[in-house]
């Protein structure tokens, strides 16, 4: 795959950007990350870009697709995917929402390749009027050379992008990585969080971890929230950035998220004004409660904006 022809491989059709690799069509699926802006109102803070690959209309999950990519083409495919995610989120024309895109520092060990990739990210953002600070580069620090990761994070920051570290489990290694890199966001491992939510001791530990991160100016993100009770418990933990099927499933671009979750307006005093078409998130029921239910205060249902079916 030629480095010089990378943008000739981007296709805009039926309202969405896509690309291709060999016989594969690569499309962009977006999943909202919500921010709680008051006790009963959530707004879409950003969208995570996810790849959807298919060959002859047969879907290939990422775990099957990426092993089929030639090693010499991995950086180009990675760049193409990042570009279509940024372009598709920017095409929603939302005033505040950003985009989370995966970034693999090990693919850009050559300084010239890294400079070129930074320019490509800026170009994609510029094309849809998305400022660099609305683009968040999500890095898995468990893979790759530590010095290379540190160098990539430094250069991404210098370019104006923000940094997220994924798969956080509050292990000694994870804590040290966060202290070293001081990311803007930490994305907690969903399975790890669910295990700790099921008992009072684990819940208390999560509360301490979240408070420490926020005291350090780092925003925790709880993802893969699949049940309403998990969303409710995030309030008591002080977590304001939430993602998961309980809130919204990914959609292939072009999405109808603007209709489902219109941006929240604010009054002159700064108070949120939910969309008139909004409806509440279903309250927690005893059917999907955790094995150990923690005492929860009664609070209003959250307002998201218009909700519909997620496919």
N, C-alpha and C positions, 0 to 999 in steps of 0.2 A: 504493500500500500504506500503510495507516494506521499511524503510529507508535504509536498508543494500543492497537491490537489485535494487536501483534506476538506476544504469548504465546498468544493464542487460536488461532494458526496452528500451534502445536505439537501433535503427535499421538503418543499412546503406544499402540502396538498390537503384539501378538505379541512382547512383551518388549523392544521398542526404541522410541526416540524418532525421529520423522521430522517433516517439514514439507512445505510445498508453495509453489510460486510459479506462478501462472497454471495452465497445463496440466501443469506439471512436478511430479513427486514427488521430493523431495530427501531422500536417506538418508545415513546416517553410516557410513563405512567406517573401521575402526581398524587401524593397523599398530603393532606393538610396537617400542619402542626399548629395547634390552637394555643393562644395565650388567654389565661383568665385575667380579665381586666377589672372585674369586680366580682363579688360573691356569686352573682347569678348571670353573668354575661361572659361569653367567650368570643374571641375574634380570631380569624385566621392570621397567624403571625408569619408563617412561611409555608412553603411546600417542599417536600422531599422528592427529588427526582429518582425514579426507579426504572430500570431497563426492562422492556418486554421484547423478547426476540422470537421470531417465528420463521420457519422454512416451509415453503409450500403450504402455508396457512396452518402449519402444525406448531404449537407453542413449544418453546424450549426455555425452561427456567434457567436463571443465571448459572446455577451449579452445573448445568449441562452445556450451556453455550460457551462460557469463557474457556473451558479446557479445549475447545475446538479452535480457538483463536491462535494463530501462529505467534510465538513469542515476539518476533520482530514487529508484529502489528498491534501488540497490546497497548502501547502508548497512544497510537493513532485512534484505536477504537475507544479507549478511555476518554480521549479528547473530544471525539465526535459525540459521545453520549452526554458528556458534560455540556456541550454546546446546545444540543437539542433540549435538554432540561431547562437551561437558562432561557432559551428563546421561547419555549412553551409557557413557562411561568410568566415571563415578561409580556407575552401576548394576552394574558388575562387583564392587563391594564389596571391592576390594583395599585393604589397609591402608596401602600405601606408594606405589603407582603414581600418577603424575600424568598430565596431558594437555597436549599441544602443540596450540595453535589459532592459525590465521593471524589477524593483526591488521593492518589497512590504515589507518594514521593519516590518509591523505588523505581518507578518508570521514567523518572526524569533526573537521573544521576548526573547526566551531562549538563554543565551550566548553560550551554547554548540551547539545549532542548528545554530546559526549565524557563529560560527567558522567552522562548517562543510560545510556550504553553501559557505563561502569564499574559502575553499579548492576546492570545486566542480567547482567553476567558474575558478579558477586558472588551474585546471586539464583540463577543456575543452579548455581553451586557449593554454595550453602547447601542447595538442594533435595536434593542427594545427599551431603551431609556432607563436601564436599571443601573443605579449607582453601585460601585464596588462594595460598599458596606452592606448592601442587601444580598450579596453573594457569600454564602458560608461554605467553606471547604471542609468537608467531613473526613477525618483521618483516623484510620485504625492503627494505633501506635504499637499494636502487638505484632505487626508484620513490618520487616524492613530494618535497616541500620539506623540506630539512634541518632548518630551524627547527621545522616542524610535527612531524617525526619525534622530535626531541629533546624537545619539549614532551609528546608522547604517552608516550614512554618514562618521563619523569619522573612523570607522573600514574599510569601503570600501576604503577610501583614504589611510589608512595605508597599505592596501594590494596592493596599486598601481593603483587601478581603478579610473576612472574619473566619475564625477557626473553631471547629467542633471536634472533640475527641469522642469516638464511639466505643461501644462495648465496655462501658465502665462498670466495674464490680467492687470498687473500694478495697481491693487487695493492696498490699504494701507496694507492689509494682505500679498499680494504677494510680495510687495516691502520689507516688514519687513522680510519675509522668506528668500529672496535672500540676504539681508544684513547679516542675521544670519549665513546662511550656505555657502555663497560665492561659488556657484557651478561653474563648468567649462563652462556649457552651460545652457541657458534658452530657452525652447521651447514655443513659443507664441501660445496661443489658436487661431486656424485658423479662427473661426467665429468672434472672437473679432477683429482680425487684419483686416479682410475683411470689417467690419463695419467702421473702422477708415480710411481705404484706399479710401473710396468713397467721402470724402470731404476734402477740403484744411485744415480746422482746425484740423481734426483728423490726417491727414497726418503729419502736423507740430508737433503734440504731439508724434506720433510714432518716428519721427526723433530725438526728444529730448530724449525719453526713450532709443532708440538704442544707442545713443551717450553716455549716462550715463553708460549703461551696459558695453560698450566696454572700456570706461575710467577706469572702475573697473576691467578690465581683464576678463570679462565674455562675451562669444560668444552668441549672439542671433541667434535663428533658427526660420525661418518663414516656417511653414508647411502648408499642404493642399492648396497649390497654384494651382488653377484649371484653371486659365486663363493666357494667355501670358502677358496681361497688368500688372498683379500682379507681375510677375517675373521682368518685366521691372522697375516697381516702386521700387523694392527692391534695385536696383542700387543707386537710389537717396536717399534712406534711410540709405545706408551704411551697409546693411545686406549682408553678404557673404555666409551664410549657408542656403540653400534653399531646399525645399522638396515639392512634390505634383504631381498631375496628369498632370499638364502642362509640367512637366519635364520627369517623368517616373512613370508608375504604378507598384505596387508590382507584383512580380513573385514568384511562387512556386519554391523552390529549387529542382533540380539544375536549375539555371537561365542562360540566355544567355547575362548577363550584361557585361561580359568581351568582347564579340564581339560588343555589342551595344556601350559601353562606355569604350574603352581601356584606361588604365592609361596614363595620360599626361606625356611626357618626358620633360626634361629641358636641355637647352643649358648650356655650361660651364659658361655663364654669369648669369645663373639663370632664363632666359626667357623661358616661356612655349613653347613647340613645339607640336601643336595639331596633332593628328593622321591623316595620309594622307587620310583615308577613311571618314573623318568627314564631316558633313553637318550642316548647320545652323538651329537654332531654328526659326520657323516662326515668322516674325515680328508682332507686335501688329496691329490689324486691327480695323477699326471703329465699326465693328459688335459687338466685345466683349469688347468694352471700358466701363469704369465705368460710373455711372450716372453723376459724375462731373469729367471732364477730366482735370488733372493738366498739365501745360505746360511741355513738355518733349523735351530734346535735341535729335537730331538724332544721333544714335550710331550704330556701326556694330552689326550684329546678332551674338549671342553667339555660340561658337563651343563646342560641347559635345563629339565628337567622333562619331562613326557610330551609326546612329539611325535606329530603326526598329519598328515593331508593338509591343505594350505592351499589354499583355493579362493577 
